[in-house]
């Protein structure tokens, strides 16, 4: 018995629809910056024990900076332990994605034309697919060997099976953006 009123593929479509709306609202420039951060987080944090590696790197930074300025390694700390276990990876991924949205909002103004908004759907959908893919791997327990990190009462969708749908959404967004750009051109004066 499922706890959710929707099937797994319906949940996937609802999530992608949310990312379509967010991409439309933010425009292509902002969404492209966010996509870079999402891809960075996805590929850096997908491997097992990635949160421990990132934590070790951050923990060693003060010692390295101290060594660069003073020439001695007295302040160096050898990191130990695992940063929040398997949940550390999810928290770091969420922080990287949030940083992408923040930087995208600060780096570029709001989109002013409809084509900018419609083309924003493309990186928005790609970001959404990678975020859903990461969450799918996290739920399935791919982050750490052994049992799953989280128990879900429904089968998690595999985003790779929906690539044709994502491709169709992107083509429709480009076509609508081209139509909107063509409709907005003023008539030449004689």
N, C-alpha and C positions, 0 to 999 in steps of 0.2 A: 504494500500500500504506500502510495506516494504522499508526502506531506504538502507538496506544491500542487496548485491547481493546473499547472502547465507541464507539458512534457519537456524533455531536455532540449530538443531542437527548438521548441517554442520559446524557452528561456533564452536560448542563444539569439534568436531573431529579435527578441525584445531588447537584449543588451546591445546588439548591433544597431538597432533603431535609436537607442539612446546615444550611441557614439555618432550616428549620422546627424542627429539634431545638434549635438555639441560641436561637431565639425562645421556644420552650417552656421551656427551662431558665432563661432570664433574666427572663421575664415582660414584660408590655406596657409598664410604665413605663420600664424600662431600655431596651427595644428602641425605644421612641418617641424617646428622647433620641439613641440611635444613628442612627435614621432621619433625624433632623434634620441630624446631622453628615454622613451619607452623601449626602443631597440637597445640602447646602452644597458638599461636595467635588465632587460630580458636575457641578453647574451652574457652579461657579466654574472648574473645571479642564478642562472639556470643549473649550474653545476652543483654537485653535493658539497656541503660545507662552505659554500661561498660566503655566507654571513661571517663565519669564523675568519676567513681570509681577509675580508674587508675590515673587520674589527681589528685584526692583528696589524694591518696596514695603518689604520687610524691611530692605534695605540702606540705605534713606533714613531709617528710624526714628531711629537715633542722632542724625543731623544735625537732625532736626525737634525731638527732645526737647532737644537742646543749645540750639537756637534759642529754644525756649519758656522755658528757665531762664536763659540768659545774654544773649539778645538779639543774638547774633552768629552768623553762619553759617560760622565758620572750620572747624568739624569736619565740615561737610557733605561727603559723598563722592558723586560721580556714579557710580552703578553701571554696569558694562559687562559684556558677555558674556552668555552664556546659561547658566543654571544646569543643569548635567548634560544638556543637550540634551533630546531627547524623553523620556528616562527621568526627568527631573526632575518632570514632571507625574505620572507613576505613583508616584514616591516621595512627593510631596506628598499625593496622593490616599490612599495607604496611611497616612500620618501623620494625616490628618484622620479617617479611619475608625477608626484605633486610638485617637485622642483621644475619639471618640464612644463607643467601648466602655468606655474608662476612666472618662469622666465619668458615663456611665450606671450603671456599677457603684458609683461613689462617691456618686452623688446619691440613690439609692433602695436600700432593703433588698431582700433576696431575696424573691421572691413567696411568699406564704403560703397562698394558696388555689388550687385547680385552675382556676377561671375566669380568674384573673390570668395563669396560665401558658398556657392555651389561647388567650387573646386576644393574648398575646405572639407567637403564630405570625404574625399579620397584619403587624405592622411588620417582623418578621424576614424574611418572604418578600418584602416590598416592598424592604427594604434589599438583600437578596440579588439581586433582579432588577436594581436599579440598579448594584450592584457588578459583576455579570456584564455588564451593558450597557456599563459603562465599560471593563472589560477587553476586551470585544468590539471596541469602537471603537479601543482602543489597539493591539490585535493587527492590525486591518485597516489601521492607519496613518492613521486620521482625525485624529490629533493633529497631524501635520505633513504638509505636501504632499510628494509624492514616494513613494518605495518604503515598504513596510511596516516598522514598527519591530521586528517579530519574525516569524520564520517558524515556522509551525505546520503539522504534517503532516496535520492534519484540518481540515475546514471548521468555522469557529467558528459557534455557534448565534446566532440573532438573538432576543433576549429578547422583542421586541415580538410575535413570532408565538405566544408562549406565554401571552399575557394571559388567555385563557379558562381555562387550567389554573391560573394564579395566582389568578384570581377564584374558581374552585371551591374551592381550598385555603382561601381566606379565609372563604367561606361555611361550609364544614365546620368550621373553627375556631370560628366564632361559634356555630354550632348546638351543638357539643360543649361550649363554655363555658356556654351557657345551660342545657344539660342538667345539667352539673356543678354549676352554681349552684343549680338547682332541687332537686337530690338532697341537697344539704348543709343545706338549711333544716330546723331542728328542728320537730317537731310542736308546735303551740300547747298550752299547759297549760290544763287546765279547772279 
